[in-house]
């Protein structure tokens, strides 16, 4: 029981222990119909207006990495959680926990990055808060963002809306963010510099939803990577999902880094990619729409949804055979989102 243990780093990994923490601690205390859906953002009514509402904290180390920084990550992460519900992101809040001794130039750089990312996403940061803590208490800087957006009515997107016969699409190459961060942190050098995929995906989602009304599920595979996101969807929708390893879009340098470091690509975090479950009849139309957008040009069809063995995710391997793709039990890459 959790009451007999202490919190581990793995409880923040987005995997099995994170789910256990949610189900044994947070859901019993805060239980309500909105929270129980466990989607990327909550759908709430304010009068006659339906809003999406989400919040997230960011603790990445190092604060700056190729392709982004903690500020860009905070804005894009919250915008993307809103977009995965089909909402139009509108407003964000931003709270900063700043460690004593952080160079003011670094804070300015983070804030300017947040400004630029907000402008690209078409959102406005309208409120916030700052706290300063003693040296050694905050890894330099923590950022928490919350966001609200307008939801269309009716809204049909949910992790529980996957259906047998759907196909699984991914918007681009996997593992870019996690490997870029760990290579920067550990001082690893590759022939080609690895860049985080950190990006706001609301524009990509818009072109997808314009292309088809048969997009059933959207999810961004951040903590815990592709494997964790697919397991969450399979569980919520009471379906099984099978993916094909040959179809996974992966940069050669990311694959090589995973092999060198002993990481399983399926569990490496992404910050500018999404998974979509789409009716098979509309898959090619949605895939073409994704590839027409800069953040979806490497989109691929990677699997299918089946009715048998609900909650199970499997993968057809390159060398033949099929293996179960489970939820991660431990912490793979701490401090990457």
SVG drawing of the C-alpha trace seen along z (x, -y; Angstrom):
<svg xmlns="http://www.w3.org/2000/svg" viewBox="-26 -39 57 54">
<polyline fill="none" stroke="black" stroke-width="0.4" points="0.0,0.0 1.1,-3.5 0.6,-4.5 3.4,-2.1 5.9,-3.5 7.5,-6.7 7.3,-8.6 9.9,-7.5 11.2,-9.3 9.3,-6.6 6.0,-8.0 6.6,-10.9 7.5,-8.9 4.0,-8.8 4.0,-5.0 2.6,-2.3 3.5,-4.0 2.2,-7.3 -1.1,-5.7 -1.1,-4.0 -0.5,-7.3 -3.4,-8.9 -5.8,-6.0 -4.9,-5.4 -4.3,-9.0 -5.7,-11.7 -8.9,-10.1 -10.3,-9.0 -9.7,-12.5 -11.0,-14.6 -13.3,-12.1 -15.8,-13.6 -17.2,-12.9 -14.9,-15.3 -11.7,-14.2 -12.6,-10.5 -12.2,-10.8 -8.5,-11.2 -8.1,-12.9 -5.3,-15.5 -7.7,-18.3 -11.0,-18.6 -14.2,-19.6 -16.3,-22.0 -19.3,-24.1 -19.4,-27.9 -22.9,-28.9 -23.6,-28.0 -19.9,-27.8 -18.0,-24.6 -14.3,-25.0 -11.2,-22.8 -9.0,-23.4 -5.6,-21.9 -2.5,-22.4 1.0,-21.1 4.4,-21.6 7.8,-21.5 11.0,-20.5 13.4,-19.8 17.2,-19.6 19.1,-21.2 16.9,-24.3 18.1,-24.9 18.5,-22.2 18.8,-22.0 15.4,-22.9 13.9,-24.5 14.0,-25.3 11.8,-25.0 9.8,-28.1 8.9,-26.8 8.2,-23.4 5.8,-24.9 3.7,-26.8 3.7,-24.0 2.9,-21.3 -0.2,-23.1 -1.3,-24.2 -1.0,-20.6 -3.0,-19.2 -5.9,-21.6 -5.5,-20.7 -5.8,-16.9 -9.4,-17.5 -10.2,-19.4 -10.2,-22.7 -9.0,-26.1 -6.4,-27.2 -6.9,-30.8 -5.4,-31.8 -2.5,-30.6 -1.3,-31.3 2.4,-30.9 3.9,-30.4 7.6,-30.4 9.5,-28.8 13.0,-30.4 16.1,-29.3 18.2,-31.9 21.2,-32.6 19.6,-31.9 21.1,-34.4 18.6,-37.0 19.7,-36.6 18.5,-33.0 15.1,-34.0 14.7,-36.7 15.6,-34.1 13.0,-31.7 10.3,-34.4 11.1,-35.5 10.9,-31.9 7.5,-31.6 6.4,-34.8 7.5,-33.5 5.9,-30.1 2.6,-31.8 2.7,-33.9 3.1,-30.9 0.3,-29.0 -2.0,-32.1 -2.5,-32.1 -2.0,-34.9 -0.4,-34.6 -2.8,-36.6 -1.9,-35.9 0.9,-34.3 2.9,-34.1 6.6,-34.0 8.3,-32.4 12.0,-32.4 13.5,-29.5 16.9,-29.0 19.9,-27.8 19.7,-24.1 15.9,-23.8 14.6,-24.1 17.1,-22.9 17.3,-26.5 13.7,-27.0 10.4,-25.3 7.5,-26.5 3.8,-25.7 1.3,-26.6 -2.5,-26.3 -4.6,-26.9 -8.2,-27.3 -9.7,-26.9 -13.0,-26.8 -14.5,-23.3 -16.8,-22.7 -20.1,-21.3 -20.6,-18.4 -17.0,-17.4 -16.2,-13.8 -12.5,-13.4 -11.5,-11.3 -9.1,-8.6 -12.2,-6.5 -13.5,-7.0 -11.3,-4.5 -13.1,-1.9 -12.2,1.5 -11.2,1.0 -9.6,-2.4 -6.1,-2.9 -3.3,-4.4 -1.5,-7.5 1.5,-9.3 2.5,-12.8 6.2,-12.3 9.5,-10.9 9.6,-9.5 12.0,-10.1 13.5,-13.3 12.8,-15.3 14.0,-12.7 17.2,-11.9 18.0,-15.6 17.7,-16.4 19.7,-13.4 22.4,-14.0 22.7,-17.7 22.7,-16.7 25.3,-14.0 27.5,-15.9 27.0,-13.2 28.2,-14.1 26.7,-12.8 27.6,-13.4 24.2,-15.2 23.0,-17.5 19.8,-16.1 16.9,-18.7 13.9,-18.5 10.6,-18.3 9.0,-20.7 6.2,-22.5 2.6,-23.7 0.3,-21.3 -3.1,-23.1 -2.6,-24.1 -1.9,-20.5 -5.0,-19.3 -7.1,-22.0 -6.2,-20.7 -6.9,-17.1 -10.3,-17.9 -11.2,-19.8 -10.2,-16.8 -12.5,-14.4 -15.1,-14.1 -14.0,-10.5 -10.9,-11.4 -11.8,-9.6 -8.8,-10.0 -5.9,-12.4 -3.0,-12.1 0.5,-13.6 3.0,-10.9 5.0,-12.9 6.1,-11.2 6.4,-7.5 6.4,-7.9 4.4,-6.1 4.0,-2.9 2.5,-4.7 0.1,-6.7 -1.2,-3.7 -1.7,-1.7 -3.7,-4.5 -5.9,-4.7 -6.3,-0.9 -7.4,-0.9 -9.8,-3.8 -11.4,-2.6 -11.4,1.1 -9.7,2.2 -6.4,3.7 -3.9,1.9 -1.3,3.5 1.5,1.5 4.1,2.5 7.8,1.8 8.6,1.4 6.1,-1.5 7.5,-3.6 9.1,-6.8 12.5,-7.2 15.5,-9.3 18.6,-7.2 20.6,-9.2 17.8,-8.7 17.7,-5.0 21.5,-4.8 21.4,-6.8 18.7,-4.6 20.8,-1.5 24.0,-3.0 22.3,-4.1 20.1,-1.1 16.8,-2.9 13.6,-1.5 12.4,-4.0 8.8,-3.3 9.2,-4.8 11.2,-7.9 9.3,-11.2 8.1,-13.4 6.9,-17.1 5.8,-17.9 4.1,-14.7 0.6,-13.3 -1.1,-10.0 -4.5,-9.8 -7.0,-7.0 -9.1,-7.5 -11.8,-5.5 -10.1,-3.4 -12.2,-4.9 -10.9,-8.3 -7.3,-7.4 -5.7,-8.4 -7.5,-11.7 -6.3,-12.5 -2.8,-11.3 -2.6,-13.6 -3.9,-16.5 -1.2,-15.9 1.6,-15.7 0.5,-19.0 1.3,-20.7 5.0,-21.4 4.5,-19.5 3.1,-16.5 5.2,-16.0 6.6,-12.7 3.2,-11.3 2.8,-7.6 0.2,-4.9 1.7,-2.6 -1.1,-0.2 -4.7,0.8 -7.3,1.1 -8.8,4.5 -11.7,5.7 -10.0,8.6 -7.9,8.6 -9.0,5.1 -6.3,3.0 -3.4,4.8 -0.8,3.2 1.4,5.4 4.0,4.8 4.9,6.8 8.7,6.8 11.2,6.2 12.6,9.8 9.1,11.4 6.9,12.3 4.9,10.2 5.7,8.8 3.6,7.2 4.2,3.4 3.4,2.7 3.3,-0.3 6.8,-1.3 7.3,-0.5 10.3,-2.7 11.9,-6.0 13.6,-6.0 14.7,-9.7 14.1,-12.0 13.7,-15.7 12.8,-15.8 9.4,-17.5"/>
</svg>
